[in-house]
């Protein structure tokens, strides 16, 4: 039975892992604790009938000292990921050698993890410096764990692999290093994305909220049986779409599968007189509205639009047809006002609307997904299919291109953006591995986890008639108005409190600015404590969290990274100066964004209450 101390830790930090291990029965025939020659415990695994010691069977403690003696970390390292928990000898030695670091533990063997937690105190061995502990699961979970580590420690992370695990878990080790490499590559992209869109996401969320409250939520307001175990087609705008219009028209006319158009594909479909069961949009940019210009000009009223709650607000203005929405992970506004938004209702942001749609369809319960026009590469010199007005030729000779395999095994050209989209789509396909996913994109990039089948073969051998409903979207919004009004009132109260808190913290900064070696109070440490408490109140203020924090993500990350250095400053006058220099510009940014969003907040409330 797991130690109470470990249960308490996991209950607070990783309840999901606790639930898994509570229902897990350790196989005592495969993992055993026995005494070493020196009398301390050692650990033995039985793998394929052969015994393998994880630690020395003579002296595990001495072995750990030797291992860590040769392990060096860079001066600015803040975090070490330990691959393999064993019985923790190496972890104790690691903490003794590098007491300033935090650690995370990745144990791929649930039997080892379970037996450790039954006999050893996790927090004691890690000196309370444990950030996270996780085991082998879906790749998506590994990515999320690494992302959390990176957010807390930045890029200054190293890995210690328990030597006995190098042979036993080579696949898992390679996956860990590969995922970290991809994660760091994506970090630049994430930072650029945050800088570019962090203000726009919040502005869109505020402007779109009245429409969100007034339209059905695709995940909660639609009959659960509508999409359950039904086939769905995701139509993207790649050049290979040109050869599929006849097939898609046949699918639509015979109601063989739900057709979801993503991004610019809607223009090519309309041009060929094919109306999908829905079109989806989520891009936060103002220019995203161009995608639906053709549909709006033609005043087409029978194509439902499913919009992400942070989509460019101009996109959904004057939309002539039915509207439904999905709450996206970049939206901090809707969860602050709508009751009971849980993680199952959230669609996670992604570099492609096709990936957004894939997540949505998985949550809706479809059993088969067919990808059409999902080239993720260049066909000739074209990026888009015919019928898209901005389908311009690109000069691939002047571009930095990569070579990947297509669905036939031939080499084709792609770029880094498409390549990252493909990798993330593959990740989601692997995460939702119970779904059957078929790639029908002729000459498109091969997508791991899918099977290539031409769309005409899909029609002749896989789809049945009358599978889908043509009125699936006819429902109403079901959000609780009374609860919404209460949340709005609470936010208005929090808004006033934030104004007061910002004034108080500015006064404290002004006081810090006046301090020098000749003139400082004896209770400066108390003032630092009061400053910390007030700053925490600001960052926990619900108005700040909903309307401001998401607009200054990059600035907040920089503040957190730099403020760690202040913590170790012993000269209290120098500390006061550093606090002032670092926090004064940040508070100025908070005030600037408060002023910028406040009028939109008032406008949003007026529109909601008017309805």
Secondary structure, 3 states (H helix, E strand, C coil): CCCHHHHHHHHHHCHHHHHHHHCCCCCCCCEEEEECCCCCEEEEEEECCEEEECCCCCCHHHHHHHHHHCCCCCCCCCEEEEECCCCCHHHHHHHHHCCCCEEEEEECCHHHHHHHHHHCCHHHHCCCCEEEEEECCCHHHHHHHHHHHHHHHCCCEEEEECCCHHHHCHHHHHHHHHHHHHHHHHHHHHHHHHHHHHHHHHHHHHHHHHHHHHCEECCCCCCCCCCCCCEEEEECCCHHHHHCHHHHHHHHHCCCCEEEEECCHHHHHHHCCCCCCEEEECCCCHHHHHHHHHHHHCCCCCCCEEEECCCCHHHHCCCCCCEEEEEECCCCCHHHHCCCCCHHHEECCCCCHHHHHHHHHHHHCCCEEEEECCCCCCECCECCCCCCCCCCCCCHHHCCCEEEEECCCCEEEECHHHHHHHHHHHHHHHHCCCCEEEECCCCCECCCCCEECCHHHHHHHCCCCCCCCCCCCCCCCCCCHHHHHHHHHHHHHHHHHHHHHHHHHHHHHHHHHHCCCCCCCCCHHHHHHHHHHHHHHHHHCHHHHHHHHHHHHHHHHHHHHHHHHHCCCCCHHHHHHHHHHHHHHHHHHHHHHHHHHHHHHHHHHHHHHHC
